[in-house]
Amino acid sequence: MTTIQRQYSLPNCRLILQGVGNDIDTASSMASSMASNMGSSVSGRPRLSMVTSVECYLAGQKTPITGGRAFLESLTTTVSRYAQSYLSGIQTLLRRDRREQTDLVKLEQIEENLHRLTVQPEDGSSGQAVAEIDLTTVQLFDLVEAVDQLFADAQTLPELGLKLDPVSKRHIKSSEPLAKRAGP
């Protein structure tokens, strides 16, 4: 097992994953990289197959938000769904997420350009405090971009995927007033 670190940096956010790579994956990755003469998508970097720790540094915060695999999965899912809902303007996604939420990470809009990121302790211990961080929209989308870079990295947790469901048409608000739509 090899210790591996991956970093996804943006001006307002830095996401660092530490983990281990399976030596078999690393060897096969390097062998396929050498065998390929066309410059395929395999970069020759060792594959990070298991996360041991995650650190998320946000601008203006002295200490990072930290956790393990559960924290990473909750962060990526929550941030992606929140961004999808925020950009689409369809708040149904957020309400659905609140009903289903047992996650460690929560995001909510508190002002027009201010969002609150709440992180519960991963192990459920009462000794660790709940972290609440207010993010501007720019900081939020730097976090979204860091998550997107993670998902785009084929050599980091390739089994980690994001399942985004399309929104039903019944949730979309029409731009025409009801009286005009109901007319002949």
C-alpha positions in Angstrom: 0.0 0.0 0.0 1.2 3.4 -1.0 0.2 6.7 0.7 -1.1 9.2 -1.8 -2.3 12.8 -1.5 -4.6 14.6 -4.0 -5.2 18.3 -3.9 -7.9 20.4 -5.7 -7.1 24.1 -5.3 -9.1 27.2 -6.2 -8.8 30.8 -4.9 -11.4 30.3 -2.1 -11.2 26.6 -1.5 -8.6 23.8 -1.2 -9.8 20.2 -0.9 -7.0 17.7 0.1 -7.5 13.9 0.1 -5.1 11.5 1.7 -5.4 7.9 1.2 -3.8 4.7 0.0 -3.4 3.2 -3.3 -3.5 -0.5 -4.0 0.0 -1.5 -5.3 -1.7 -3.7 -7.9 -3.7 -0.8 -9.2 -0.6 1.4 -9.2 1.5 -1.2 -11.1 -1.3 -1.8 -13.7 -1.8 1.9 -14.1 1.9 2.5 -14.8 2.1 -0.5 -17.1 -0.9 0.6 -19.2 0.6 4.1 -19.3 3.8 2.8 -20.7 2.1 0.5 -23.2 0.0 3.4 -24.5 1.8 5.3 -27.2 -1.2 7.6 -27.9 -1.4 9.5 -24.7 -4.5 8.0 -23.3 -6.5 9.3 -20.3 -4.3 7.3 -17.9 -1.8 9.8 -16.5 0.7 7.4 -14.9 -0.3 8.7 -11.4 -1.0 6.1 -8.8 -4.7 5.4 -8.2 -6.0 6.6 -4.8 -8.4 3.8 -4.0 -9.2 4.4 -0.3 -9.5 7.7 1.6 -8.0 8.0 5.1 -8.6 11.7 5.6 -10.1 14.7 4.0 -9.3 18.4 4.7 -11.3 21.2 3.3 -9.8 24.7 3.6 -12.1 27.6 3.0 -11.1 31.2 2.6 -11.3 33.1 5.9 -11.2 30.0 8.1 -8.2 29.4 10.3 -8.7 25.6 10.5 -9.9 23.2 7.9 -13.0 21.1 8.0 -11.8 17.5 8.4 -13.2 14.0 8.1 -13.0 10.7 6.4 -14.9 8.8 3.7 -18.3 9.5 5.1 -17.6 13.2 5.4 -16.3 13.3 1.8 -19.4 11.5 0.4 -21.8 13.8 2.4 -19.9 16.9 1.3 -19.8 16.0 -2.4 -23.5 15.0 -2.5 -24.7 18.0 -0.5 -22.7 20.6 -2.4 -23.6 19.2 -5.8 -27.4 19.0 -5.0 -27.4 22.4 -3.4 -25.6 24.0 -6.4 -28.0 22.3 -8.8 -31.0 23.6 -6.9 -29.5 27.1 -6.5 -28.7 27.4 -10.2 -32.0 26.0 -11.4 -34.1 28.1 -8.9 -36.1 25.0 -8.0 -36.3 24.8 -4.3 -38.0 21.4 -4.3 -34.6 19.7 -4.5 -33.6 21.4 -1.2 -36.8 20.5 0.5 -36.4 16.8 -0.6 -32.9 16.8 0.7 -34.0 18.2 4.1 -36.5 15.3 4.4 -33.9 12.7 3.6 -31.0 14.4 5.5 -29.1 12.2 7.8 -26.0 13.6 6.3 -23.0 15.0 8.1 -23.0 18.1 5.9 -25.9 20.6 5.3 -26.1 23.7 3.2 -28.8 26.4 3.3 -29.2 29.8 1.9 -29.4 32.5 4.7 -29.2 35.6 2.5 -29.2 36.4 -1.2 -25.4 35.8 -1.5 -24.7 34.0 1.7 -24.9 30.3 2.4 -24.4 28.4 5.6 -22.4 25.2 5.6 -23.0 23.0 8.7 -20.8 20.0 9.4 -21.7 17.5 12.1 -18.9 15.5 13.8 -18.3 12.3 11.8 -18.1 9.9 14.6 -21.2 11.3 16.4 -19.1 12.2 19.5 -20.4 15.1 21.6 -16.8 16.2 22.3 -16.4 17.7 18.8 -18.3 20.8 18.0 -20.6 21.3 15.0 -18.9 23.6 12.5 -21.0 26.4 10.9 -19.3 28.4 8.2 -20.9 31.2 6.2 -19.9 31.1 2.5 -20.4 33.8 -0.1 -21.7 32.6 -3.4 -18.2 32.9 -4.9 -16.7 30.7 -2.1 -19.6 28.2 -2.6 -18.9 27.8 -6.3 -15.2 27.4 -5.7 -16.1 24.5 -3.4 -18.4 23.2 -6.2 -15.5 23.4 -8.7 -13.2 21.5 -6.3 -15.8 18.8 -6.0 -16.3 18.7 -9.8 -12.5 18.4 -10.2 -12.5 15.4 -7.8 -15.3 13.7 -9.7 -13.4 14.3 -13.0 -10.2 12.8 -11.7 -10.3 9.2 -12.9 -7.3 8.2 -10.7 -9.0 9.3 -7.5 -11.7 7.1 -6.1 -13.0 5.9 -9.4 -15.9 4.1 -7.7 -17.1 7.4 -6.1 -19.9 8.7 -8.2 -22.6 11.3 -8.0 -26.2 10.5 -8.7 -28.1 13.6 -9.8 -31.7 13.0 -10.6 -33.5 15.2 -13.2 -36.2 17.4 -11.9 -39.8 16.6 -12.8 -41.5 19.1 -15.0 -44.2 19.6 -12.4 -41.7 21.4 -10.2 -40.7 24.0 -12.9 -42.4 27.3 -12.6 -43.8 28.6 -15.9 -42.8 32.1 -17.0 -46.4 32.8 -18.2 -49.0 33.9 -15.8 -51.7 31.3 -15.0 -54.5 33.4 -16.5 -52.7 33.5 -19.8 -52.0 29.7 -19.8 -55.6 28.9 -19.0 -57.0 31.0 -21.8 -57.9 29.5 -25.3 
